[in-house]
């Protein structure tokens, strides 16, 4: 009987320990720097925070200038929490307000609740007798707040000071491409595609349906061109459209120039032109999120956009447009796995006539971000530089790490 009681006591101890592991100190966010332009107004920042809250699943509304209340509900309202978001033009903070069924606990002298939205205690009621031990709460609350912080950071980073939020501009009705396009310029010659398989479409747009597929070994005729698409004819007589950067032309149209019969002395050769220093053309491919926590907050997108902004601000590089990059990836059908390897990255760089490609991966664990970046030279297919950085996850730290990598890249490629 004593042994039985001993085993029962041990099981209870394990059960209490497991229950206790779900509690954690309340996660608050203090003075996160807002790296926006100086001419960004306070109401623009408010709109961005409200948008980030909505993306994170929180219901938010402003209550006064520089103050927002956000609420989160789960399990059909059985679990809930609310926070205060205070902000100005330079920084913002997220602090606990109250909660429901989340085991919120203050260690010493718990104050009585006042006019909270829910039923649990508010730790921000001042009480001189409270001890130094921080309040605790179920760890799922901290996960909600971290997601809120990350989505707000993302919307603030993409805040465009040139936009106006004073009035809502009505959306124009969406018009689908006719997909029965005709060439706008004449072009001729034979060609083949640069990749093993490329889509043939019914019109000069990726919105048009795929009507076939052509292999690298097949030679076809070019009949005309519209924008960045070739109108082609196959040996079977079938016609369609192919994205121009994926085409290798084996012959170019010749132009006949009338010459005079009278022979005159050739003019002296002009002086050699002054060749301006070429800007290095570079493309940034989406970074892979290595774990679920990074994937949930779209950390790969955030880091990719940060790299693009840093490269533009450096004025040392020519950046490949995101729309052009996405078209090549879509036409080559490389995006099904969600990650592009080094070989595919080099192929994309060749098609876009880029000098280098930046890609890599990110992971987020226990508030720490690990960033791995590779810079690949397209001509040699070698990795010029590989950087791996680990730092505490904040928007400012990400900007610092990325700008450091871009400065090293600029120095290595320019030879300075």
Secondary structure as UniProt FT lines:
FT   HELIX           2..20
FT   TURN            21..22
FT   STRAND          23..25
FT   STRAND          29..33
FT   TURN            38..39
FT   HELIX           42..55
FT   TURN            56..57
FT   STRAND          59..64
FT   TURN            65..66
FT   STRAND          67..74
FT   TURN            75..78
FT   STRAND          79..87
FT   STRAND          91..100
FT   TURN            123..124
FT   TURN            128..129
FT   STRAND          136..138
FT   HELIX           139..157
FT   TURN            161..162
FT   STRAND          185..186
FT   STRAND          190..193
FT   STRAND          197..201
FT   TURN            206..207
FT   STRAND          210..215
FT   TURN            216..217
FT   STRAND          220..226
FT   TURN            227..228
FT   STRAND          229..233
FT   TURN            235..236
FT   STRAND          239..243
FT   HELIX           244..246
FT   STRAND          247..249
FT   STRAND          280..284
FT   STRAND          288..289
FT   HELIX           292..296
FT   TURN            297..298
FT   HELIX           299..314
FT   STRAND          317..319
FT   HELIX           322..331
FT   TURN            332..333
FT   HELIX           335..337
FT   HELIX           342..351
FT   TURN            352..353
FT   STRAND          356..365
FT   TURN            366..367
FT   STRAND          368..377
FT   TURN            378..380
FT   STRAND          383..392
FT   HELIX           395..414
//
